[in-house]
């Protein structure tokens, strides 16, 4: 029977936690990147259509998204 030393267990748990957090960060960055591109496309379409309220809405959505992203 082998025993795991408490320091090794703590290190393994910490490594697992850090890996999980890095994966979460990658998913969130991908989410923001995709949504940012969609909002920019929407904004440009509204400009082409002359829909200035739509431009304002898309710009506000971009501002909120970037604030959540931490920019």
PDB file with one MODEL, atoms N, CA, C and O in Angstrom:
MODEL        1
ATOM      1  N   UNK A   1       0.854  -1.180   0.000  1.00  0.00           N
ATOM      2  CA  UNK A   1       0.000   0.000   0.000  1.00  0.00           C
ATOM      3  C   UNK A   1       0.893   1.234   0.000  1.00  0.00           C
ATOM      4  O   UNK A   1       1.835   1.333   0.786  1.00  0.00           O
ATOM      5  N   UNK A   2       0.591   2.155  -0.875  1.00  0.00           N
ATOM      6  CA  UNK A   2       1.386   3.385  -0.906  1.00  0.00           C
ATOM      7  C   UNK A   2       0.537   4.539  -0.383  1.00  0.00           C
ATOM      8  O   UNK A   2      -0.680   4.581  -0.561  1.00  0.00           O
ATOM      9  N   UNK A   3       1.200   5.438   0.244  1.00  0.00           N
ATOM     10  CA  UNK A   3       0.530   6.602   0.809  1.00  0.00           C
ATOM     11  C   UNK A   3       0.930   7.847   0.029  1.00  0.00           C
ATOM     12  O   UNK A   3       2.058   7.966  -0.450  1.00  0.00           O
ATOM     13  N   UNK A   4       0.000   8.753  -0.086  1.00  0.00           N
ATOM     14  CA  UNK A   4       0.297  10.024  -0.742  1.00  0.00           C
ATOM     15  C   UNK A   4       0.566  11.047   0.339  1.00  0.00           C
ATOM     16  O   UNK A   4      -0.220  11.222   1.271  1.00  0.00           O
ATOM     17  N   UNK A   5       1.649  11.692   0.198  1.00  0.00           N
ATOM     18  CA  UNK A   5       2.022  12.733   1.147  1.00  0.00           C
ATOM     19  C   UNK A   5       1.100  13.941   0.937  1.00  0.00           C
ATOM     20  O   UNK A   5       0.731  14.248  -0.197  1.00  0.00           O
ATOM     21  N   UNK A   6       0.735  14.609   1.999  1.00  0.00           N
ATOM     22  CA  UNK A   6      -0.226  15.722   1.938  1.00  0.00           C
ATOM     23  C   UNK A   6       0.246  16.838   1.010  1.00  0.00           C
ATOM     24  O   UNK A   6      -0.569  17.449   0.319  1.00  0.00           O
ATOM     25  N   UNK A   7       1.529  17.106   0.984  1.00  0.00           N
ATOM     26  CA  UNK A   7       2.059  18.165   0.114  1.00  0.00           C
ATOM     27  C   UNK A   7       1.881  17.789  -1.361  1.00  0.00           C
ATOM     28  O   UNK A   7       1.535  18.632  -2.188  1.00  0.00           O
ATOM     29  N   UNK A   8       2.123  16.497  -1.681  1.00  0.00           N
ATOM     30  CA  UNK A   8       1.928  16.038  -3.062  1.00  0.00           C
ATOM     31  C   UNK A   8       0.459  16.098  -3.447  1.00  0.00           C
ATOM     32  O   UNK A   8       0.127  16.480  -4.569  1.00  0.00           O
ATOM     33  N   UNK A   9      -0.415  15.727  -2.536  1.00  0.00           N
ATOM     34  CA  UNK A   9      -1.848  15.775  -2.808  1.00  0.00           C
ATOM     35  C   UNK A   9      -2.277  17.219  -3.057  1.00  0.00           C
ATOM     36  O   UNK A   9      -3.007  17.499  -4.007  1.00  0.00           O
ATOM     37  N   UNK A  10      -1.822  18.132  -2.201  1.00  0.00           N
ATOM     38  CA  UNK A  10      -2.153  19.546  -2.385  1.00  0.00           C
ATOM     39  C   UNK A  10      -1.639  20.058  -3.729  1.00  0.00           C
ATOM     40  O   UNK A  10      -2.327  20.820  -4.408  1.00  0.00           O
ATOM     41  N   UNK A  11      -0.434  19.642  -4.113  1.00  0.00           N
ATOM     42  CA  UNK A  11       0.120  20.074  -5.397  1.00  0.00           C
ATOM     43  C   UNK A  11      -0.711  19.525  -6.543  1.00  0.00           C
ATOM     44  O   UNK A  11      -0.990  20.247  -7.500  1.00  0.00           O
ATOM     45  N   UNK A  12      -1.112  18.258  -6.464  1.00  0.00           N
ATOM     46  CA  UNK A  12      -1.921  17.665  -7.531  1.00  0.00           C
ATOM     47  C   UNK A  12      -3.280  18.355  -7.639  1.00  0.00           C
ATOM     48  O   UNK A  12      -3.757  18.613  -8.744  1.00  0.00           O
ATOM     49  N   UNK A  13      -3.896  18.650  -6.516  1.00  0.00           N
ATOM     50  CA  UNK A  13      -5.193  19.333  -6.516  1.00  0.00           C
ATOM     51  C   UNK A  13      -5.024  20.729  -7.101  1.00  0.00           C
ATOM     52  O   UNK A  13      -5.848  21.170  -7.902  1.00  0.00           O
ATOM     53  N   UNK A  14      -3.976  21.419  -6.711  1.00  0.00           N
ATOM     54  CA  UNK A  14      -3.710  22.760  -7.217  1.00  0.00           C
ATOM     55  C   UNK A  14      -3.433  22.731  -8.725  1.00  0.00           C
ATOM     56  O   UNK A  14      -3.923  23.588  -9.459  1.00  0.00           O
ATOM     57  N   UNK A  15      -2.655  21.756  -9.186  1.00  0.00           N
ATOM     58  CA  UNK A  15      -2.385  21.625 -10.631  1.00  0.00           C
ATOM     59  C   UNK A  15      -3.683  21.382 -11.403  1.00  0.00           C
ATOM     60  O   UNK A  15      -3.901  21.973 -12.461  1.00  0.00           O
ATOM     61  N   UNK A  16      -4.534  20.518 -10.873  1.00  0.00           N
ATOM     62  CA  UNK A  16      -5.815  20.223 -11.522  1.00  0.00           C
ATOM     63  C   UNK A  16      -6.682  21.481 -11.570  1.00  0.00           C
ATOM     64  O   UNK A  16      -7.282  21.784 -12.601  1.00  0.00           O
ATOM     65  N   UNK A  17      -6.747  22.206 -10.464  1.00  0.00           N
ATOM     66  CA  UNK A  17      -7.538  23.433 -10.391  1.00  0.00           C
ATOM     67  C   UNK A  17      -7.024  24.467 -11.393  1.00  0.00           C
ATOM     68  O   UNK A  17      -7.812  25.090 -12.105  1.00  0.00           O
ATOM     69  N   UNK A  18      -5.710  24.647 -11.446  1.00  0.00           N
ATOM     70  CA  UNK A  18      -5.124  25.623 -12.374  1.00  0.00           C
ATOM     71  C   UNK A  18      -5.410  25.246 -13.820  1.00  0.00           C
ATOM     72  O   UNK A  18      -5.708  26.115 -14.640  1.00  0.00           O
ATOM     73  N   UNK A  19      -5.323  23.958 -14.142  1.00  0.00           N
ATOM     74  CA  UNK A  19      -5.615  23.509 -15.507  1.00  0.00           C
ATOM     75  C   UNK A  19      -7.083  23.767 -15.846  1.00  0.00           C
ATOM     76  O   UNK A  19      -7.399  24.189 -16.958  1.00  0.00           O
ATOM     77  N   UNK A  20      -7.967  23.518 -14.902  1.00  0.00           N
ATOM     78  CA  UNK A  20      -9.392  23.755 -15.126  1.00  0.00           C
ATOM     79  C   UNK A  20      -9.665  25.241 -15.333  1.00  0.00           C
ATOM     80  O   UNK A  20     -10.466  25.607 -16.192  1.00  0.00           O
ATOM     81  N   UNK A  21      -9.014  26.095 -14.562  1.00  0.00           N
ATOM     82  CA  UNK A  21      -9.221  27.536 -14.700  1.00  0.00           C
ATOM     83  C   UNK A  21      -8.673  28.043 -16.032  1.00  0.00           C
ATOM     84  O   UNK A  21      -9.274  28.924 -16.647  1.00  0.00           O
ATOM     85  N   UNK A  22      -7.543  27.503 -16.485  1.00  0.00           N
ATOM     86  CA  UNK A  22      -6.992  27.904 -17.779  1.00  0.00           C
ATOM     87  C   UNK A  22      -7.946  27.507 -18.905  1.00  0.00           C
ATOM     88  O   UNK A  22      -8.140  28.274 -19.849  1.00  0.00           O
ATOM     89  N   UNK A  23      -8.544  26.313 -18.813  1.00  0.00           N
ATOM     90  CA  UNK A  23      -9.498  25.867 -19.826  1.00  0.00           C
ATOM     91  C   UNK A  23     -10.722  26.776 -19.826  1.00  0.00           C
ATOM     92  O   UNK A  23     -11.240  27.122 -20.888  1.00  0.00           O
ATOM     93  N   UNK A  24     -11.183  27.163 -18.641  1.00  0.00           N
ATOM     94  CA  UNK A  24     -12.334  28.063 -18.540  1.00  0.00           C
ATOM     95  C   UNK A  24     -12.007  29.417 -19.175  1.00  0.00           C
ATOM     96  O   UNK A  24     -12.822  29.975 -19.909  1.00  0.00           O
ATOM     97  N   UNK A  25     -10.821  29.936 -18.891  1.00  0.00           N
ATOM     98  CA  UNK A  25     -10.402  31.218 -19.475  1.00  0.00           C
ATOM     99  C   UNK A  25     -10.370  31.146 -20.996  1.00  0.00           C
ATOM    100  O   UNK A  25     -10.779  32.089 -21.674  1.00  0.00           O
ATOM    101  N   UNK A  26      -9.882  30.022 -21.536  1.00  0.00           N
ATOM    102  CA  UNK A  26      -9.828  29.855 -22.989  1.00  0.00           C
ATOM    103  C   UNK A  26     -11.232  29.849 -23.592  1.00  0.00           C
ATOM    104  O   UNK A  26     -11.468  30.459 -24.634  1.00  0.00           O
ATOM    105  N   UNK A  27     -12.175  29.146 -22.922  1.00  0.00           N
ATOM    106  CA  UNK A  27     -13.553  29.107 -23.419  1.00  0.00           C
ATOM    107  C   UNK A  27     -14.177  30.494 -23.374  1.00  0.00           C
ATOM    108  O   UNK A  27     -14.866  30.894 -24.312  1.00  0.00           O
ATOM    109  N   UNK A  28     -13.939  31.235 -22.283  1.00  0.00           N
ATOM    110  CA  UNK A  28     -14.505  32.570 -22.158  1.00  0.00           C
ATOM    111  C   UNK A  28     -13.926  33.516 -23.204  1.00  0.00           C
ATOM    112  O   UNK A  28     -14.658  34.327 -23.772  1.00  0.00           O
ATOM    113  N   UNK A  29     -12.633  33.424 -23.465  1.00  0.00           N
ATOM    114  CA  UNK A  29     -12.012  34.282 -24.477  1.00  0.00           C
ATOM    115  C   UNK A  29     -12.586  33.973 -25.854  1.00  0.00           C
ATOM    116  O   UNK A  29     -12.830  34.881 -26.648  1.00  0.00           O
ATOM    117  N   UNK A  30     -12.803  32.686 -26.135  1.00  0.00           N
ATOM    118  CA  UNK A  30     -13.393  32.299 -27.413  1.00  0.00           C
ATOM    119  C   UNK A  30     -14.816  32.839 -27.519  1.00  0.00           C
ATOM    120  O   UNK A  30     -15.222  33.318 -28.577  1.00  0.00           O
ATOM    121  N   UNK A  31     -15.579  32.763 -26.419  1.00  0.00           N
ATOM    122  CA  UNK A  31     -16.947  33.269 -26.371  1.00  0.00           C
ATOM    123  C   UNK A  31     -16.969  34.773 -26.666  1.00  0.00           C
ATOM    124  O   UNK A  31     -17.760  35.237 -27.487  1.00  0.00           O
ATOM    125  N   UNK A  32     -16.104  35.526 -25.996  1.00  0.00           N
ATOM    126  CA  UNK A  32     -16.065  36.972 -26.208  1.00  0.00           C
ATOM    127  C   UNK A  32     -15.623  37.314 -27.621  1.00  0.00           C
ATOM    128  O   UNK A  32     -16.157  38.235 -28.240  1.00  0.00           O
ATOM    129  N   UNK A  33     -14.646  36.572 -28.132  1.00  0.00           N
ATOM    130  CA  UNK A  33     -14.146  36.837 -29.477  1.00  0.00           C
ATOM    131  C   UNK A  33     -15.248  36.624 -30.519  1.00  0.00           C
ATOM    132  O   UNK A  33     -15.413  37.440 -31.425  1.00  0.00           O
ATOM    133  N   UNK A  34     -16.002  35.525 -30.389  1.00  0.00           N
ATOM    134  CA  UNK A  34     -17.092  35.239 -31.333  1.00  0.00           C
ATOM    135  C   UNK A  34     -18.193  36.289 -31.216  1.00  0.00           C
ATOM    136  O   UNK A  34     -18.684  36.787 -32.229  1.00  0.00           O
ATOM    137  N   UNK A  35     -18.581  36.627 -29.997  1.00  0.00           N
ATOM    138  CA  UNK A  35     -19.638  37.619 -29.821  1.00  0.00           C
ATOM    139  C   UNK A  35     -19.199  39.001 -30.292  1.00  0.00           C
ATOM    140  O   UNK A  35     -19.995  39.741 -30.869  1.00  0.00           O
ATOM    141  N   UNK A  36     -17.960  39.345 -30.055  1.00  0.00           N
ATOM    142  CA  UNK A  36     -17.451  40.649 -30.495  1.00  0.00           C
ATOM    143  C   UNK A  36     -17.532  40.744 -32.016  1.00  0.00           C
ATOM    144  O   UNK A  36     -17.956  41.765 -32.557  1.00  0.00           O
ATOM    145  N   UNK A  37     -17.127  39.684 -32.696  1.00  0.00           N
ATOM    146  CA  UNK A  37     -17.185  39.674 -34.160  1.00  0.00           C
ATOM    147  C   UNK A  37     -18.633  39.806 -34.643  1.00  0.00           C
ATOM    148  O   UNK A  37     -18.901  40.512 -35.614  1.00  0.00           O
ATOM    149  N   UNK A  38     -19.559  39.133 -33.971  1.00  0.00           N
ATOM    150  CA  UNK A  38     -20.969  39.200 -34.372  1.00  0.00           C
ATOM    151  C   UNK A  38     -21.519  40.614 -34.168  1.00  0.00           C
ATOM    152  O   UNK A  38     -22.250  41.118 -35.021  1.00  0.00           O
ATOM    153  N   UNK A  39     -21.180  41.254 -33.059  1.00  0.00           N
ATOM    154  CA  UNK A  39     -21.649  42.620 -32.809  1.00  0.00           C
ATOM    155  C   UNK A  39     -21.064  43.605 -33.828  1.00  0.00           C
ATOM    156  O   UNK A  39     -21.752  44.524 -34.273  1.00  0.00           O
ATOM    157  N   UNK A  40     -19.806  43.413 -34.191  1.00  0.00           N
ATOM    158  CA  UNK A  40     -19.187  44.288 -35.187  1.00  0.00           C
ATOM    159  C   UNK A  40     -19.861  44.095 -36.536  1.00  0.00           C
ATOM    160  O   UNK A  40     -20.124  45.067 -37.244  1.00  0.00           O
ATOM    161  N   UNK A  41     -20.146  42.833 -36.902  1.00  0.00           N
ATOM    162  CA  UNK A  41     -20.868  42.576 -38.160  1.00  0.00           C
ATOM    163  C   UNK A  41     -22.231  43.255 -38.142  1.00  0.00           C
ATOM    164  O   UNK A  41     -22.645  43.869 -39.126  1.00  0.00           O
ATOM    165  N   UNK A  42     -22.920  43.139 -37.014  1.00  0.00           N
ATOM    166  CA  UNK A  42     -24.243  43.769 -36.875  1.00  0.00           C
ATOM    167  C   UNK A  42     -24.127  45.289 -37.002  1.00  0.00           C
ATOM    168  O   UNK A  42     -24.933  45.925 -37.681  1.00  0.00           O
ATOM    169  N   UNK A  43     -23.134  45.857 -36.353  1.00  0.00           N
ATOM    170  CA  UNK A  43     -22.933  47.304 -36.413  1.00  0.00           C
ATOM    171  C   UNK A  43     -22.681  47.758 -37.850  1.00  0.00           C
ATOM    172  O   UNK A  43     -23.261  48.745 -38.302  1.00  0.00           O
ATOM    173  N   UNK A  44     -21.816  47.039 -38.569  1.00  0.00           N
ATOM    174  CA  UNK A  44     -21.508  47.412 -39.949  1.00  0.00           C
ATOM    175  C   UNK A  44     -22.722  47.266 -40.859  1.00  0.00           C
ATOM    176  O   UNK A  44     -22.932  48.082 -41.757  1.00  0.00           O
ATOM    177  N   UNK A  45     -23.528  46.220 -40.624  1.00  0.00           N
ATOM    178  CA  UNK A  45     -24.733  46.056 -41.414  1.00  0.00           C
ATOM    179  C   UNK A  45     -25.686  47.227 -41.173  1.00  0.00           C
ATOM    180  O   UNK A  45     -26.293  47.745 -42.111  1.00  0.00           O
ATOM    181  N   UNK A  46     -25.812  47.638 -39.914  1.00  0.00           N
ATOM    182  CA  UNK A  46     -26.683  48.775 -39.595  1.00  0.00           C
ATOM    183  C   UNK A  46     -26.183  50.057 -40.239  1.00  0.00           C
ATOM    184  O   UNK A  46     -26.985  50.884 -40.673  1.00  0.00           O
ATOM    185  N   UNK A  47     -24.859  50.234 -40.309  1.00  0.00           N
ATOM    186  CA  UNK A  47     -24.297  51.412 -40.985  1.00  0.00           C
ATOM    187  C   UNK A  47     -24.688  51.378 -42.457  1.00  0.00           C
ATOM    188  O   UNK A  47     -25.141  52.386 -42.999  1.00  0.00           O
ATOM    189  N   UNK A  48     -24.517  50.217 -43.115  1.00  0.00           N
ATOM    190  CA  UNK A  48     -24.874  50.112 -44.534  1.00  0.00           C
ATOM    191  C   UNK A  48     -26.347  50.403 -44.784  1.00  0.00           C
ATOM    192  O   UNK A  48     -26.714  50.967 -45.815  1.00  0.00           O
ATOM    193  N   UNK A  49     -27.208  50.004 -43.806  1.00  0.00           N
ATOM    194  CA  UNK A  49     -28.646  50.216 -43.954  1.00  0.00           C
ATOM    195  C   UNK A  49     -29.085  51.614 -43.505  1.00  0.00           C
ATOM    196  O   UNK A  49     -30.225  52.018 -43.739  1.00  0.00           O
ATOM    197  N   UNK A  50     -28.183  52.341 -42.867  1.00  0.00           N
ATOM    198  CA  UNK A  50     -28.538  53.650 -42.337  1.00  0.00           C
ATOM    199  C   UNK A  50     -29.415  53.553 -41.099  1.00  0.00           C
ATOM    200  O   UNK A  50     -30.157  54.484 -40.783  1.00  0.00           O
ATOM    201  N   UNK A  51     -29.332  52.439 -40.405  1.00  0.00           N
ATOM    202  CA  UNK A  51     -30.118  52.207 -39.179  1.00  0.00           C
ATOM    203  C   UNK A  51     -29.293  52.708 -37.989  1.00  0.00           C
ATOM    204  O   UNK A  51     -28.564  51.939 -37.362  1.00  0.00           O
ATOM    205  N   UNK A  52     -29.414  53.996 -37.689  1.00  0.00           N
ATOM    206  CA  UNK A  52     -28.557  54.607 -36.668  1.00  0.00           C
ATOM    207  C   UNK A  52     -28.912  54.150 -35.269  1.00  0.00           C
ATOM    208  O   UNK A  52     -28.045  54.133 -34.396  1.00  0.00           O
ATOM    209  N   UNK A  53     -30.153  53.780 -35.030  1.00  0.00           N
ATOM    210  CA  UNK A  53     -30.514  53.217 -33.719  1.00  0.00           C
ATOM    211  C   UNK A  53     -29.854  51.843 -33.553  1.00  0.00           C
ATOM    212  O   UNK A  53     -29.392  51.492 -32.467  1.00  0.00           O
ATOM    213  N   UNK A  54     -29.818  51.076 -34.643  1.00  0.00           N
ATOM    214  CA  UNK A  54     -29.143  49.780 -34.615  1.00  0.00           C
ATOM    215  C   UNK A  54     -27.654  49.922 -34.384  1.00  0.00           C
ATOM    216  O   UNK A  54     -27.052  49.122 -33.669  1.00  0.00           O
ATOM    217  N   UNK A  55     -27.051  50.948 -34.993  1.00  0.00           N
ATOM    218  CA  UNK A  55     -25.623  51.225 -34.778  1.00  0.00           C
ATOM    219  C   UNK A  55     -25.382  51.511 -33.301  1.00  0.00           C
ATOM    220  O   UNK A  55     -24.441  50.993 -32.701  1.00  0.00           O
ATOM    221  N   UNK A  56     -26.245  52.343 -32.726  1.00  0.00           N
ATOM    222  CA  UNK A  56     -26.119  52.688 -31.314  1.00  0.00           C
ATOM    223  C   UNK A  56     -26.270  51.451 -30.429  1.00  0.00           C
ATOM    224  O   UNK A  56     -25.507  51.263 -29.482  1.00  0.00           O
ATOM    225  N   UNK A  57     -27.254  50.611 -30.740  1.00  0.00           N
ATOM    226  CA  UNK A  57     -27.473  49.394 -29.955  1.00  0.00           C
ATOM    227  C   UNK A  57     -26.261  48.472 -30.028  1.00  0.00           C
ATOM    228  O   UNK A  57     -25.800  47.959 -29.008  1.00  0.00           O
ATOM    229  N   UNK A  58     -25.746  48.264 -31.242  1.00  0.00           N
ATOM    230  CA  UNK A  58     -24.584  47.381 -31.403  1.00  0.00           C
ATOM    231  C   UNK A  58     -23.358  47.953 -30.687  1.00  0.00           C
ATOM    232  O   UNK A  58     -22.593  47.209 -30.072  1.00  0.00           O
ATOM    233  N   UNK A  59     -23.172  49.268 -30.766  1.00  0.00           N
ATOM    234  CA  UNK A  59     -22.041  49.902 -30.080  1.00  0.00           C
ATOM    235  C   UNK A  59     -22.172  49.740 -28.567  1.00  0.00           C
ATOM    236  O   UNK A  59     -21.189  49.461 -27.880  1.00  0.00           O
ATOM    237  N   UNK A  60     -23.374  49.914 -28.058  1.00  0.00           N
ATOM    238  CA  UNK A  60     -23.597  49.728 -26.614  1.00  0.00           C
ATOM    239  C   UNK A  60     -23.350  48.281 -26.206  1.00  0.00           C
ATOM    240  O   UNK A  60     -22.756  48.021 -25.160  1.00  0.00           O
ATOM    241  N   UNK A  61     -23.807  47.335 -27.033  1.00  0.00           N
ATOM    242  CA  UNK A  61     -23.562  45.921 -26.734  1.00  0.00           C
ATOM    243  C   UNK A  61     -22.075  45.612 -26.722  1.00  0.00           C
ATOM    244  O   UNK A  61     -21.604  44.855 -25.873  1.00  0.00           O
ATOM    245  N   UNK A  62     -21.328  46.194 -27.662  1.00  0.00           N
ATOM    246  CA  UNK A  62     -19.868  46.014 -27.679  1.00  0.00           C
ATOM    247  C   UNK A  62     -19.223  46.582 -26.417  1.00  0.00           C
ATOM    248  O   UNK A  62     -18.317  45.976 -25.844  1.00  0.00           O
ATOM    249  N   UNK A  63     -19.699  47.746 -25.996  1.00  0.00           N
ATOM    250  CA  UNK A  63     -19.145  48.371 -24.792  1.00  0.00           C
ATOM    251  C   UNK A  63     -19.380  47.484 -23.574  1.00  0.00           C
ATOM    252  O   UNK A  63     -18.484  47.311 -22.748  1.00  0.00           O
ATOM    253  N   UNK A  64     -20.585  46.921 -23.459  1.00  0.00           N
ATOM    254  CA  UNK A  64     -20.900  46.030 -22.332  1.00  0.00           C
ATOM    255  C   UNK A  64     -20.046  44.767 -22.394  1.00  0.00           C
ATOM    256  O   UNK A  64     -19.513  44.317 -21.380  1.00  0.00           O
ATOM    257  N   UNK A  65     -19.920  44.198 -23.595  1.00  0.00           N
ATOM    258  CA  UNK A  65     -19.128  42.987 -23.753  1.00  0.00           C
ATOM    259  C   UNK A  65     -17.672  43.225 -23.363  1.00  0.00           C
ATOM    260  O   UNK A  65     -17.069  42.404 -22.671  1.00  0.00           O
ATOM    261  N   UNK A  66     -17.114  44.335 -23.801  1.00  0.00           N
ATOM    262  CA  UNK A  66     -15.716  44.636 -23.473  1.00  0.00           C
ATOM    263  C   UNK A  66     -15.551  44.930 -21.991  1.00  0.00           C
ATOM    264  O   UNK A  66     -14.504  44.624 -21.421  1.00  0.00           O
ATOM    265  N   UNK A  67     -16.553  45.514 -21.356  1.00  0.00           N
ATOM    266  CA  UNK A  67     -16.467  45.755 -19.908  1.00  0.00           C
ATOM    267  C   UNK A  67     -16.470  44.419 -19.158  1.00  0.00           C
ATOM    268  O   UNK A  67     -15.754  44.255 -18.170  1.00  0.00           O
ATOM    269  N   UNK A  68     -17.273  43.474 -19.630  1.00  0.00           N
ATOM    270  CA  UNK A  68     -17.291  42.145 -18.988  1.00  0.00           C
ATOM    271  C   UNK A  68     -15.981  41.412 -19.213  1.00  0.00           C
ATOM    272  O   UNK A  68     -15.533  40.644 -18.362  1.00  0.00           O
ATOM    273  N   UNK A  69     -15.376  41.653 -20.359  1.00  0.00           N
ATOM    274  CA  UNK A  69     -14.111  41.005 -20.692  1.00  0.00           C
ATOM    275  C   UNK A  69     -12.958  41.598 -19.880  1.00  0.00           C
ATOM    276  O   UNK A  69     -11.923  40.957 -19.702  1.00  0.00           O
ATOM    277  N   UNK A  70     -13.143  42.810 -19.398  1.00  0.00           N
ATOM    278  CA  UNK A  70     -12.130  43.427 -18.564  1.00  0.00           C
ATOM    279  C   UNK A  70     -11.206  44.349 -19.313  1.00  0.00           C
ATOM    280  O   UNK A  70     -10.095  44.606 -18.850  1.00  0.00           O
ATOM    281  N   UNK A  71     -11.626  44.859 -20.460  1.00  0.00           N
ATOM    282  CA  UNK A  71     -10.785  45.780 -21.222  1.00  0.00           C
ATOM    283  C   UNK A  71     -10.913  47.176 -20.671  1.00  0.00           C
ATOM    284  O   UNK A  71     -10.279  48.101 -21.180  1.00  0.00           O
TER     285      UNK A  71
ENDMDL
END
